[in-house]
Amino acid sequence: MTLPFKIDLKGKTAVVTGGGGVLCSEFSKAIAACGANVAVCDLRLEAAEKVADAIRKDGGSAIAVEANVLDKKSLEAARDVILEKFGGIDILLNGAGGNNPKGTTSKEYFDPEDLSKEAKDIKTFFDLDPDGVSFVFNLNFLGTLLPTQVFAREMLKREKPVILNVSSMNAFRPLTKIPAYSGAKAAVSNFTEWLAVHFAKSGMRVNAIAPGFFITDQNRDLLLKPDGSLTPRSEKILNHTPMGRFGEVSDLIGAVLWLLDDKAAGFVTGVVVPIDGGFAAYSGV
């Protein structure tokens, strides 16, 4: 793959959760292209294997590991496989996350008429499923905390380990309709800052990136119609994005590599870097 610049990760091992996804698969490839061994972890082993295969075909070092970020025993089993193969862990990229329709409202704004029996197909704030909200919060927050508990214990045995979390611009400015996801990503940002302070004396750095709007498998149907044209929600998003486009995965790679490189970002810890095309900076006028 083409990198904006290269950093030296030779001799290091990186664990990437959610490594089979659209964004984290590219993060895995970029990290491998810089010389690191990469453990591509995903609940879907087939998706992880596809990424690991691509890395190996490109001359890199990678293994696919099945891992459930909400199951500590699964993570511990994954850790043991990684240690047996690579001998240690230097980098953890917590990329697993997502949303769920059960934590999403049907409409952007509440209308009292939506509470009528005739509006039974409309999901209001009052209809949000607690189990759905819990799932979204757990997937994003516990799905960051539990891998950190399991892998950071080993990382602290290495020199200058790095954790990179994936938050969202929803953490800064919650979007309509998705309160569970917005709240969960806010928790990830706060947790990033907490971890950075907690591990500061150990030499471990902890940061996060906060992507704006990128088309992924999870949000494709919300942003694009079947024919590939924009949905009304997409049009609102792009009208509020000064750069006037969705992000590309390549737009994230530079920030990821910068934050992982101790020579470039050795004094950077506890930050959440927005990568949003100016979305958060724009007031709308």
C-alpha positions as CSV (number, residue, x, y, z in Angstrom):
1,M,0.0,0.0,0.0
2,T,1.0,3.6,-0.5
3,L,1.9,5.4,2.8
4,P,2.1,9.2,3.3
5,F,5.3,8.5,5.1
6,K,7.0,5.6,6.8
7,I,8.0,5.0,10.4
8,D,10.2,2.3,11.8
9,L,8.3,-0.4,13.5
10,K,10.7,-3.2,12.8
11,G,10.9,-5.7,15.7
12,K,7.5,-4.5,17.2
13,T,4.3,-6.4,17.4
14,A,0.9,-4.7,17.0
15,V,-2.5,-6.0,18.0
16,V,-5.4,-4.5,16.0
17,T,-8.9,-5.3,17.3
18,G,-11.7,-5.0,14.7
19,G,-8.9,-5.7,12.2
20,G,-11.3,-7.2,9.6
21,G,-13.3,-3.9,9.3
22,V,-13.0,-1.2,6.6
23,L,-10.9,1.2,8.6
24,C,-8.9,-1.2,10.8
25,S,-7.9,-3.5,7.9
26,E,-6.1,-0.5,6.4
27,F,-4.6,0.4,9.7
28,S,-3.3,-3.1,10.0
29,K,-1.8,-3.0,6.5
30,A,-0.1,0.4,7.1
31,I,1.4,-0.8,10.4
32,A,2.7,-3.9,8.7
33,A,4.2,-1.9,5.8
34,C,6.2,-0.1,8.5
35,G,7.8,-3.4,9.5
36,A,5.7,-4.5,12.5
37,N,4.3,-7.9,13.1
38,V,0.5,-7.5,13.1
39,A,-2.1,-9.6,14.9
40,V,-5.3,-8.9,13.1
41,C,-8.0,-9.6,15.7
42,D,-11.7,-9.9,14.8
43,L,-14.8,-11.7,15.9
44,R,-15.0,-12.8,12.3
45,L,-12.0,-15.0,11.7
46,E,-12.6,-15.1,8.0
47,A,-12.4,-11.4,7.7
48,A,-9.2,-11.2,9.8
49,E,-7.6,-13.9,7.7
50,K,-8.4,-12.0,4.5
51,V,-6.5,-9.0,5.9
52,A,-3.6,-11.1,7.2
53,D,-3.3,-12.8,3.8
54,A,-3.1,-9.5,2.0
55,I,-0.4,-8.3,4.4
56,R,1.7,-11.5,3.9
57,K,1.3,-11.4,0.1
58,D,2.7,-7.8,0.3
59,G,5.7,-9.1,2.1
60,G,4.6,-8.3,5.7
61,S,4.2,-10.4,8.8
62,A,0.7,-11.0,10.1
63,I,-1.6,-13.6,11.7
64,A,-5.3,-13.7,12.0
65,V,-6.7,-14.2,15.4
66,E,-10.3,-14.8,16.4
67,A,-11.2,-12.5,19.4
68,N,-14.4,-11.3,21.0
69,V,-13.6,-7.9,22.7
70,L,-16.5,-8.4,25.1
71,D,-15.2,-11.8,26.4
72,K,-12.0,-11.7,28.5
73,K,-11.3,-15.4,28.1
74,S,-11.5,-15.0,24.4
75,L,-9.0,-12.1,24.6
76,E,-6.7,-14.0,26.8
77,A,-6.7,-16.9,24.4
78,A,-5.9,-14.5,21.6
79,R,-3.1,-13.0,23.7
80,D,-1.5,-16.4,24.2
81,V,-1.6,-17.1,20.5
82,I,0.1,-13.8,19.7
83,L,2.7,-14.2,22.4
84,E,3.5,-17.7,21.2
85,K,3.9,-16.5,17.6
86,F,5.6,-13.1,18.1
87,G,7.0,-13.2,21.7
88,G,5.6,-9.8,22.9
89,I,3.2,-6.9,22.3
90,D,4.2,-3.3,21.7
91,I,1.2,-1.7,20.2
92,L,-2.5,-2.0,20.8
93,L,-5.0,-0.4,18.4
94,N,-8.5,-0.6,19.9
95,G,-10.6,-0.4,16.7
96,A,-13.6,-2.7,17.5
97,G,-16.8,-0.8,17.8
98,G,-20.1,0.0,16.2
99,N,-23.8,0.9,16.6
100,N,-27.1,-0.9,16.8
101,P,-30.6,0.0,15.6
102,K,-32.0,-0.8,19.0
103,G,-30.1,2.3,20.4
104,T,-31.3,4.6,17.6
105,T,-34.4,6.7,17.3
106,S,-36.4,6.9,14.0
107,K,-36.5,10.7,13.9
108,E,-34.1,13.5,14.6
109,Y,-36.6,15.6,16.6
110,F,-39.3,14.5,19.1
111,D,-42.9,15.1,18.0
112,P,-45.7,14.5,20.6
113,E,-47.8,12.9,17.9
114,D,-45.2,10.1,17.7
115,L,-46.5,8.7,20.9
116,S,-49.9,8.0,19.4
117,K,-51.0,4.4,18.6
118,E,-51.0,5.3,14.9
119,A,-47.2,6.0,15.1
120,K,-46.4,2.5,16.3
121,D,-43.7,2.1,13.7
122,I,-41.8,5.1,14.9
123,K,-39.1,4.5,17.6
124,T,-39.0,7.5,19.9
125,F,-36.5,8.2,22.7
126,F,-39.0,6.5,25.0
127,D,-38.8,3.3,22.9
128,L,-35.1,2.8,23.0
129,D,-34.2,-0.7,24.0
130,P,-32.1,-0.8,27.2
131,D,-30.4,-4.0,25.9
132,G,-29.6,-2.3,22.6
133,V,-28.2,0.7,24.4
134,S,-26.1,-1.6,26.6
135,F,-24.8,-3.5,23.7
136,V,-23.6,-0.3,21.9
137,F,-22.0,1.0,25.1
138,N,-20.4,-2.3,25.9
139,L,-19.1,-2.9,22.4
140,N,-17.4,0.5,22.2
141,F,-16.4,1.2,25.8
142,L,-15.9,-2.3,27.3
143,G,-14.6,-3.3,23.9
144,T,-11.8,-0.9,24.5
145,L,-11.3,-1.5,28.3
146,L,-11.1,-5.3,28.2
147,P,-8.5,-5.6,25.4
148,T,-6.5,-3.0,27.2
149,Q,-6.6,-5.0,30.5
150,V,-5.5,-8.1,28.7
151,F,-2.9,-6.8,26.3
152,A,-1.4,-3.9,28.3
153,R,-0.2,-6.2,31.0
154,E,2.2,-7.7,28.5
155,M,2.9,-4.4,26.8
156,L,4.3,-2.9,30.0
157,K,7.1,-5.4,29.7
158,R,8.3,-3.7,26.5
159,E,10.0,-0.4,25.9
160,K,7.8,2.5,25.1
161,P,4.5,0.7,24.4
162,V,1.6,2.6,22.7
163,I,-2.1,2.3,22.8
164,L,-4.3,4.0,20.2
165,N,-8.0,4.0,20.6
166,V,-10.7,4.9,18.0
167,S,-13.2,7.4,19.2
168,S,-15.5,9.5,17.0
169,M,-16.5,13.1,16.3
170,N,-19.8,12.0,18.0
171,A,-17.8,12.2,21.2
172,F,-17.4,16.0,20.7
173,R,-20.8,16.7,19.0
174,P,-23.5,14.1,19.4
175,L,-25.4,13.4,16.3
176,T,-29.2,13.2,16.2
177,K,-30.8,9.7,16.3
178,I,-27.8,7.8,17.8
179,P,-27.6,8.6,21.5
180,A,-26.1,5.3,22.5
181,Y,-23.2,5.5,20.0
182,S,-22.5,9.1,20.8
183,G,-22.4,8.4,24.5
184,A,-20.3,5.3,24.1
185,K,-17.7,7.2,22.0
186,A,-17.6,10.0,24.6
187,A,-16.7,7.4,27.1
188,V,-13.9,6.1,24.9
189,S,-12.4,9.6,24.7
190,N,-12.6,10.1,28.4
191,F,-11.1,6.7,29.0
192,T,-8.3,7.6,26.7
193,E,-7.4,10.6,28.8
194,W,-7.7,8.6,32.0
195,L,-5.5,5.8,30.7
196,A,-2.9,8.3,29.5
197,V,-2.5,9.7,33.0
198,H,-2.7,6.3,34.7
199,F,0.1,4.8,32.7
200,A,2.2,8.0,32.2
201,K,4.9,7.0,34.7
202,S,5.3,3.6,33.1
203,G,6.4,5.0,29.7
204,M,3.2,3.9,27.9
205,R,1.5,6.5,25.7
206,V,-2.3,6.4,25.1
207,N,-4.0,8.5,22.5
208,A,-7.1,8.3,20.2
209,I,-8.2,9.4,16.8
210,A,-11.7,10.7,16.2
211,P,-12.8,10.1,12.7
212,G,-15.6,12.2,11.2
213,F,-17.7,10.8,8.4
214,F,-16.3,7.8,6.6
215,I,-18.4,5.2,4.7
216,T,-18.0,1.8,6.3
217,D,-20.0,-1.4,6.2
218,Q,-21.9,-0.4,9.2
219,N,-23.2,3.0,8.0
220,R,-23.3,2.5,4.2
221,D,-27.1,2.0,4.1
222,L,-27.5,5.2,6.1
223,L,-25.3,7.3,3.9
224,L,-25.9,5.9,0.5
225,K,-29.0,4.8,-1.5
226,P,-28.9,1.5,-3.3
227,D,-27.9,3.3,-6.5
228,G,-25.0,5.0,-4.8
229,S,-26.5,8.4,-4.5
230,L,-26.6,10.4,-1.3
231,T,-29.3,10.0,1.3
232,P,-30.8,13.2,2.8
233,R,-28.7,12.6,6.0
234,S,-25.6,12.4,3.8
235,E,-26.5,15.7,2.1
236,K,-26.8,17.4,5.5
237,I,-23.5,16.0,6.6
238,L,-21.6,17.2,3.5
239,N,-23.3,20.6,3.7
240,H,-21.9,20.9,7.2
241,T,-18.4,19.7,6.2
242,P,-16.3,22.6,4.9
243,M,-14.2,20.2,2.8
244,G,-17.4,18.9,1.2
245,R,-16.7,15.2,1.1
246,F,-16.6,12.0,3.1
247,G,-13.3,10.9,4.5
248,E,-11.1,8.3,2.9
249,V,-9.3,5.7,4.9
250,S,-6.0,7.2,3.6
251,D,-6.9,10.4,5.4
252,L,-6.5,8.6,8.7
253,I,-3.2,6.7,8.1
254,G,-0.9,9.7,8.7
255,A,-2.4,10.4,12.1
256,V,-2.2,6.8,13.1
257,L,1.4,6.5,12.1
258,W,2.3,9.8,13.8
259,L,0.8,8.7,17.1
260,L,2.4,5.3,17.0
261,D,5.9,6.7,16.4
262,D,7.8,7.5,19.5
263,K,10.3,9.6,17.7
264,A,7.5,11.8,16.2
265,A,5.0,11.8,19.1
266,G,7.1,10.8,22.1
267,F,5.6,13.6,24.2
268,V,2.1,13.2,23.0
269,T,-0.3,11.4,25.3
270,G,-3.9,11.8,26.3
271,V,-5.0,13.5,23.1
272,V,-8.0,12.8,20.9
273,V,-7.3,13.9,17.4
274,P,-10.3,15.0,15.2
275,I,-10.0,14.0,11.6
276,D,-13.3,15.4,10.2
277,G,-12.8,17.7,7.2
278,G,-13.6,20.7,9.4
279,F,-17.0,19.4,10.5
280,A,-16.6,20.4,14.2
281,A,-15.1,23.8,13.4
282,Y,-18.1,24.8,11.2
283,S,-20.9,26.7,12.9
284,G,-23.2,26.4,9.9
285,V,-22.9,30.1,8.9
